[in-house]
Structures are given as C-alpha cells and as structure tokens.
Amino acid sequence: MATIKKLLSQTAIYGLSSVLGRVLNFLLVPVYTAVFNKEEYGEVTILYSYTAIINVFLSYGMETSFFNFINKKDNKRVFSTAFISLISTSLAFLLFAITFNKEISELLSFENNPEYIIYLVWVLAFDAITVIPFSRLRHLNKAFTFAVIKLTNIGIVIGLNLTLLVFIPQLIKQGVNFGGYTEFLSTPKLSVIFFSNLIASAATVLMIIPTFKGIEWNFDKDLWKKMINYGWPILIAGTAGIINESMDKVFLSKMLPADIAKGEVGIYGANYKISIFMTLFIQAFRMGVEPFFFSKAKDKDAKETYAYVMNFFVAIMAIIFLFIMANLDIFKLFIRNKEMWVGLDVVPILLLANLSLGIYLSLSVWYKINEKTKYGALFSIIGAMITVVLNIWLIPTMGYFGSAWATLAAYASMMIISYFIGQKYYPIPYNVKKLSLYLGMSIFLGITLHRLFYGNLIIGNSVLFLFVLMIAFFESSSLRSIFAKNK
C-alpha cells in the first residue's frame, strides 16, 4: 500500500504541472475562438498537428531508453550520452529547417506565412533538448523542480497570449498609443501564438541548465548504440501513435474541399479540446507511473501491484468520462464561437478513444519492463494502419465524425490486442469483471445522459454522484488501506 501511496503522491505533483498547465492552455481556447474565426483556428490546429508528429522523431525513443538504462548503468554516463545525442540531432534539424524554410512552408501550404514555420522549428528544437533533463528530474524524484519549470513555461505562454491578443488591443481601442507599433498591435495575429511558445521554450532551456550541476560530460558510444537499439521500437511506436493522435487533422485538411477544410478542422480541433480533460489525467498518471513501474519490476508482488494500480486508474477514468458527459452543456461555453458547437457530438467518441488509450498505456508495462518494446511498435503500427484506412474511407462521407470514429477504433484495437498478448507473455491478474463494470456503467450512463438528458445538469450530476458512491463502495477497503496512517 505504501508504494501505491507514493505513486499517487508523485502523480499528484506531476499532475500539478501537467494537468494545471493543460488546463491553463485550455483556458486559451475561449480567447482563440473569440479572436480568430474557425478557418484561422483550423490553421493553428493543423500546424500543431505537424509539430506533434515531428516531436516524436526528434526524441526518437530516448526518454524511455533513459529510464531503462538509468538503473542498470552509471547514471552520469547515461544522462550525458542521451543528452549529447539529442542536442546534436536537434541542432541538425534546426539548421536544416531554417535553410529550407521556403520549401517546407510551401509543402505544408503555408507559403504566405513562412514565419510560422521558423517559430515552430525553434520551439521543436528547444523542446527536444529538454527531454532528457526533465527525465532526469523525474528519475531523481525532483517533482517540485519539474513542476516549477513546467508551470513557468505555461505561465509565459498564457501571459504573452493574453497580453498580445486581448489586453493590448483593448488598450489601443481605449486610446493608448504604442508608437509605431500601434497599428500592428491593434489587430490580433496568429503568429502571436507561435511566438509565445518560442519565448516560453527558450526560457525553459535557461531554467533547466542549473539542474546540470555535478554532471560529468562524456559520450559513451557503446552505451549510445544500446540505447538506440532499445529506443528505436519506441520511435516506431511513437510515430505510429502520433499518427493516431494528430494525423486526423492533417487528413481532414487535405481530403475535404479546399473552401471548407480549414473551417472543419477548426470545428473539430475546438471540440477535441474538450476531451483534453481525459488526457490530462492520463498524462499526469503516465509521468508518475513510468519510473514507478520500472522501480517495482523486481519486486515479488510486482504483478499484483500493477493490477491494483489499474483498478484505480480505470475507476478515475470512468468518473472523468461521466463527469464531462454530465456537464457537456457547460464545457461547450469554453468555445466562444457558437458556429463551432455543431461539432459537440464528436466529444463522446473522442472521450471513449482517449479512455481506451489510457488503458492501453497502463497495459504497456508488460513489454516495457521485459524489454519487448517491439510489441509496442507493433501495436502502434496496427493502430496507425486502422487510423489511416478509416480516415481515408470515412472522411469523404462523414467529415470529422469519420476521424473521431477512426481514432476510437484505433485505440480500442490497440488496447484489446495488447491485453491478450500481454497475458500470454507476462500475465497480470487484472480484475477484468470489476474493470468491465466500471467502464460499462460509465459509458452506458454517459451516452444515456447525452442522448436523453442533454443540458439537464441536475439529473446529470445526480447520476454522477451515485456512480462515484458505487465506486467508493467497491474500493472502500482499498482506500482505507492506502490512507491508513500506520500503513
């Protein structure tokens, strides 16, 4: 129980930075959807989809490889080797992208705004450089330092966006003069979003440098080869995974008629943001649980612990799903442009997709701790193939609803396949009946509320309250054990 308690505390701290940071980012959605039209918001969504894909290539599985080797090799050699590798490839990418900025802008259909690409490639390089330093902080259990740096990054992004998109234009309307910049600042620009991210990423690099104290810089070529060999399946898995996560927006932008494509991506992207509250917990959980799983691998009760963690994870995910469905009429208000509310019906589909993804990530413990990462690559490739085929098939007739269903099909397939193969190679005694009850009840109640009682907050939250009581009843003995002072 003490180990679960430790995991919960670490998840809470990492969640402070990850969840609060994403919540604050989500709070920018009302700003963006109020300031920009759906076509402009579609451009933002498309560009960030591309950056998500490139991010995976720039880290090439080195984060997970770092956690695998840090407990087996000399800590300082592992860190310095991984960090030097990433900084070298990031600088090479940066040089290439700046040199061929014009060609890249034309390829992505942003030839009229090549500055967007310049901003984003710098952001990508800075973010890749900080991957291993952040991983080291997690390994050293310096969650507070981790959270402070991450939240500062978010604070800069939020502050610059609000200042340049809201406060300064309002001041200009009230007669404040900013000299030669007055006319330029009076009209909000999309470039502000990317510029804000660039400043925040640069500041993050500066903040993380002091954490290098005591590091002995050397590059171990043999160790690097082992880390690359371990990490390349993670790269493949990550690439396939990001196809599942981000390529739907790219497919929509390329497959829909040109006159409506960016607008439809804008609607889909805005409603996709509502499902972020599901991914918030997944992200916080993953950051706390990954080092935890590796540290528990040699314990005799490791499998029981993994099963125990899954119980709580699924229970919380089920509650989050029902909470959003019960209050969807409130969540939609974050989208200030009412034209985008037409896409609200994709939210339940995307929530179920992210729920499946969360369970899949928790199941992935079996192939990570047994160094069978090739299976992770295989599962993600299967998901990517489903994503590509279904998007191509469904988008022409269903638009962004086709993309939503493709996402759900991909993640659900990965979850199911991983469970059955994992039970063959590394059987974990999951309480399948209990997990099925939690998920089944949550999905049934959520869909019922959406179809029959949409907008009725009293009924919705009453059902939610009863569902939470049910879970508390089933988990009462476990909860008492975890929080007992003498355990």
Backbone hydrogen bonds, N-H to C=O, Kabsch-Sander energy under -0.5 kcal/mol:
donor,donor_aa,acceptor,acceptor_aa,energy
5,K,1,M,-2.4
6,K,2,A,-2.2
7,L,3,T,-2.3
8,L,4,I,-2.6
9,S,5,K,-2.0
10,Q,6,K,-2.4
11,T,7,L,-2.8
12,A,8,L,-2.1
13,I,9,S,-1.9
14,Y,10,Q,-2.9
15,G,11,T,-2.4
16,L,12,A,-1.3
17,S,13,I,-1.2
18,S,14,Y,-3.0
19,V,15,G,-2.2
20,L,15,G,-1.3
20,L,16,L,-0.5
21,G,17,S,-1.3
22,R,18,S,-2.1
23,V,19,V,-2.6
24,L,20,L,-2.7
25,N,21,G,-2.1
26,F,22,R,-2.6
27,L,23,V,-1.9
28,L,25,N,-1.5
29,V,26,F,-1.8
31,V,27,L,-0.5
32,Y,28,L,-3.1
33,T,29,V,-3.0
34,A,30,P,-1.1
35,V,31,V,-2.5
36,F,32,Y,-3.0
41,Y,37,N,-2.6
42,G,38,K,-1.6
43,E,39,E,-1.5
44,V,40,E,-1.7
45,T,41,Y,-2.2
46,I,42,G,-2.4
47,L,43,E,-2.4
48,Y,44,V,-2.3
49,S,45,T,-1.3
50,Y,46,I,-1.8
51,T,47,L,-2.1
52,A,48,Y,-1.8
53,I,49,S,-1.5
54,I,50,Y,-2.3
55,N,51,T,-2.3
56,V,52,A,-1.0
57,F,53,I,-1.0
58,L,54,I,-2.0
59,S,55,N,-1.1
60,Y,56,V,-1.5
62,M,59,S,-3.0
65,S,61,G,-1.9
66,F,62,M,-2.3
67,F,63,E,-1.7
68,N,64,T,-1.8
69,F,65,S,-2.2
70,I,66,F,-2.1
71,N,67,F,-0.5
72,K,69,F,-1.5
73,K,69,F,-2.4
78,V,74,D,-2.1
79,F,75,N,-2.4
80,S,76,K,-2.5
81,T,77,R,-2.3
82,A,78,V,-2.2
83,F,79,F,-2.9
84,I,80,S,-2.5
85,S,81,T,-1.8
86,L,82,A,-2.2
87,I,83,F,-2.7
88,S,84,I,-1.9
89,T,85,S,-2.0
90,S,86,L,-2.3
91,L,87,I,-1.9
92,A,88,S,-1.8
93,F,89,T,-2.3
94,L,90,S,-2.3
95,L,91,L,-2.3
96,F,92,A,-2.2
97,A,93,F,-2.8
98,I,94,L,-2.2
99,T,95,L,-2.0
100,F,96,F,-2.1
101,N,98,I,-1.1
104,I,100,F,-2.4
105,S,101,N,-2.6
106,E,102,K,-2.0
107,L,103,E,-2.3
108,L,104,I,-2.0
109,S,106,E,-1.2
110,F,105,S,-3.5
113,N,110,F,-1.5
116,Y,113,N,-1.5
117,I,113,N,-0.6
118,I,114,P,-1.6
119,Y,115,E,-2.4
120,L,116,Y,-2.2
121,V,117,I,-2.5
122,W,118,I,-1.6
123,V,119,Y,-1.9
124,L,120,L,-2.6
125,A,121,V,-2.2
126,F,122,W,-2.6
127,D,123,V,-2.6
128,A,124,L,-2.1
129,I,125,A,-2.0
130,T,126,F,-1.2
131,V,128,A,-1.1
134,F,130,T,-2.1
135,S,131,V,-1.9
136,R,132,I,-2.6
137,L,133,P,-1.8
138,R,134,F,-1.9
139,H,135,S,-2.4
140,L,136,R,-2.3
141,N,138,R,-1.3
142,K,137,L,-2.9
143,A,141,N,-1.2
146,F,142,K,-2.2
147,A,143,A,-2.8
148,V,144,F,-2.6
149,I,145,T,-2.2
150,K,146,F,-2.3
151,L,147,A,-2.8
152,T,148,V,-2.1
153,N,149,I,-2.1
154,I,150,K,-2.1
155,G,151,L,-2.7
156,I,152,T,-2.2
157,V,153,N,-2.0
158,I,154,I,-2.9
159,G,155,G,-2.8
160,L,156,I,-2.6
161,N,157,V,-2.2
162,L,158,I,-2.7
163,T,159,G,-2.4
164,L,160,L,-2.6
165,L,161,N,-2.5
166,V,162,L,-1.8
167,F,162,L,-2.6
168,I,163,T,-2.7
170,Q,166,V,-1.9
171,L,167,F,-2.4
172,I,168,I,-2.5
173,K,169,P,-1.9
174,Q,170,Q,-1.3
175,G,172,I,-1.6
176,V,171,L,-2.5
181,Y,178,F,-1.6
182,T,179,G,-1.5
185,L,181,Y,-2.8
186,S,182,T,-1.2
187,T,183,E,-0.6
187,T,184,F,-0.7
192,V,189,K,-1.3
193,I,190,L,-1.4
194,F,190,L,-0.8
195,F,191,S,-2.8
196,S,192,V,-2.3
197,N,193,I,-1.5
198,L,194,F,-1.9
199,I,195,F,-2.2
200,A,196,S,-2.1
201,S,197,N,-2.5
202,A,198,L,-2.4
203,A,199,I,-2.2
204,T,200,A,-1.8
205,V,201,S,-1.8
206,L,202,A,-1.7
207,M,203,A,-2.2
208,I,204,T,-1.9
209,I,205,V,-1.0
211,T,208,I,-1.2
212,F,209,I,-2.2
213,K,210,P,-1.2
215,I,212,F,-2.2
217,W,215,I,-0.7
218,N,216,E,-0.7
220,D,218,N,-0.6
221,K,219,F,-0.9
224,W,220,D,-2.7
225,K,221,K,-2.0
226,K,222,D,-1.8
227,M,223,L,-2.6
228,I,224,W,-2.7
229,N,225,K,-2.5
230,Y,226,K,-2.2
231,G,227,M,-2.3
232,W,228,I,-2.3
235,L,231,G,-2.0
236,I,232,W,-2.3
237,A,233,P,-2.9
238,G,234,I,-3.2
239,T,235,L,-2.9
240,A,236,I,-2.7
241,G,237,A,-2.9
242,I,238,G,-2.6
243,I,239,T,-1.6
244,N,240,A,-1.7
245,E,241,G,-1.7
246,S,242,I,-3.2
247,M,242,I,-0.7
247,M,243,I,-1.1
249,K,246,S,-1.0
250,V,246,S,-1.0
251,F,247,M,-3.1
252,L,248,D,-2.4
253,S,249,K,-2.2
254,K,250,V,-1.6
255,M,251,F,-2.9
256,L,252,L,-1.8
260,I,257,P,-1.8
261,A,257,P,-1.8
262,K,258,A,-0.5
264,E,260,I,-2.6
265,V,261,A,-2.4
266,G,262,K,-2.1
267,I,263,G,-2.0
268,Y,264,E,-2.6
269,G,265,V,-3.1
270,A,266,G,-2.1
271,N,267,I,-2.1
272,Y,268,Y,-2.2
273,K,269,G,-1.2
274,I,271,N,-0.9
275,S,271,N,-0.7
275,S,272,Y,-0.8
276,I,273,K,-1.5
277,F,274,I,-1.2
278,M,275,S,-1.4
279,T,275,S,-1.1
280,L,276,I,-2.0
281,F,277,F,-0.8
282,I,278,M,-1.4
283,Q,279,T,-2.7
284,A,280,L,-2.2
285,F,281,F,-2.9
286,R,282,I,-2.7
287,M,283,Q,-2.1
288,G,284,A,-1.5
289,V,285,F,-2.9
290,E,286,R,-2.1
292,F,288,G,-0.8
293,F,289,V,-3.3
294,F,290,E,-1.7
295,S,291,P,-2.1
296,K,292,F,-1.6
297,A,293,F,-0.7
297,A,294,F,-0.7
299,D,296,K,-1.9
302,A,299,D,-1.4
305,T,301,D,-2.2
306,Y,302,A,-2.5
307,A,303,K,-2.1
308,Y,304,E,-2.2
309,V,305,T,-2.6
310,M,306,Y,-1.9
311,N,307,A,-1.6
312,F,308,Y,-1.4
313,F,309,V,-2.4
314,V,310,M,-2.7
315,A,311,N,-2.1
316,I,312,F,-2.4
317,M,313,F,-2.3
318,A,314,V,-2.6
319,I,315,A,-1.9
320,I,316,I,-2.5
321,F,317,M,-2.4
322,L,318,A,-2.1
323,F,319,I,-2.6
324,I,320,I,-2.3
325,M,321,F,-2.1
326,A,322,L,-2.4
327,N,323,F,-1.1
328,L,325,M,-0.7
330,I,327,N,-1.5
331,F,327,N,-2.1
332,K,328,L,-2.0
333,L,330,I,-1.6
334,F,331,F,-1.7
335,I,332,K,-1.7
336,R,334,F,-1.0
338,K,336,R,-0.9
340,M,337,N,-2.1
341,W,338,K,-1.4
342,V,339,E,-0.7
343,G,340,M,-1.7
344,L,341,W,-2.0
346,V,343,G,-1.8
347,V,344,L,-1.7
350,L,346,V,-2.4
351,L,347,V,-2.6
352,L,348,P,-2.1
353,A,349,I,-1.9
354,N,350,L,-2.4
355,L,351,L,-2.2
356,S,352,L,-2.2
357,L,353,A,-2.1
358,G,354,N,-2.4
359,I,355,L,-1.9
360,Y,356,S,-2.3
361,L,357,L,-2.5
362,S,358,G,-1.7
363,L,359,I,-2.3
364,S,360,Y,-1.4
365,V,362,S,-1.0
366,W,363,L,-1.5
367,Y,364,S,-0.6
368,K,364,S,-1.5
369,I,365,V,-2.2
370,N,366,W,-0.7
371,E,368,K,-1.2
372,K,367,Y,-2.7
375,Y,372,K,-2.1
376,G,372,K,-0.5
377,A,373,T,-1.8
378,L,374,K,-2.3
379,F,375,Y,-2.9
380,S,376,G,-2.1
381,I,377,A,-2.3
382,I,378,L,-2.3
383,G,379,F,-2.3
384,A,380,S,-2.8
385,M,381,I,-2.6
386,I,382,I,-2.1
387,T,383,G,-2.5
388,V,384,A,-2.9
389,V,385,M,-2.6
390,L,386,I,-2.5
391,N,387,T,-2.2
392,I,388,V,-2.3
393,W,389,V,-2.0
394,L,390,L,-3.2
395,I,391,N,-2.2
397,T,394,L,-0.9
398,M,394,L,-3.3
399,G,394,L,-0.5
399,G,395,I,-2.2
401,F,398,M,-1.5
402,G,399,G,-0.9
403,S,399,G,-1.0
404,A,400,Y,-2.0
405,W,401,F,-2.4
406,A,402,G,-2.0
407,T,403,S,-2.1
408,L,404,A,-2.1
409,A,405,W,-2.6
410,A,406,A,-2.2
411,Y,407,T,-2.2
412,A,408,L,-2.5
413,S,409,A,-1.9
414,M,410,A,-2.1
415,M,411,Y,-2.3
416,I,412,A,-2.3
417,I,413,S,-2.6
418,S,414,M,-2.4
419,Y,415,M,-1.9
420,F,416,I,-1.9
421,I,417,I,-2.3
422,G,418,S,-2.3
423,Q,419,Y,-2.1
424,K,420,F,-0.7
424,K,421,I,-0.6
425,Y,421,I,-1.7
426,Y,422,G,-3.1
430,Y,428,I,-2.6
432,V,430,Y,-1.7
435,L,431,N,-2.5
436,S,432,V,-2.7
437,L,433,K,-2.0
438,Y,434,K,-2.4
439,L,435,L,-2.5
440,G,436,S,-2.9
441,M,437,L,-2.5
442,S,438,Y,-2.0
443,I,439,L,-2.7
444,F,440,G,-2.5
445,L,441,M,-2.6
446,G,442,S,-2.6
447,I,443,I,-2.6
448,T,444,F,-2.1
449,L,445,L,-2.5
450,H,446,G,-2.0
451,R,447,I,-2.4
452,L,448,T,-2.8
453,F,448,T,-0.7
453,F,449,L,-1.2
456,N,453,F,-2.2
457,L,455,G,-1.2
460,G,456,N,-2.3
461,N,457,L,-2.5
462,S,458,I,-1.7
463,V,459,I,-2.3
464,L,460,G,-1.9
465,F,461,N,-2.2
466,L,462,S,-2.1
467,F,463,V,-2.2
468,V,464,L,-2.3
469,L,465,F,-2.1
470,M,466,L,-2.0
471,I,467,F,-2.1
472,A,468,V,-2.6
473,F,469,L,-2.1
474,F,470,M,-2.1
475,E,471,I,-2.2
476,S,473,F,-0.9
479,L,475,E,-2.8
480,R,476,S,-2.3
481,S,477,S,-1.8
482,I,478,S,-2.3
483,F,479,L,-2.1
484,A,480,R,-0.6
487,K,484,A,-1.5
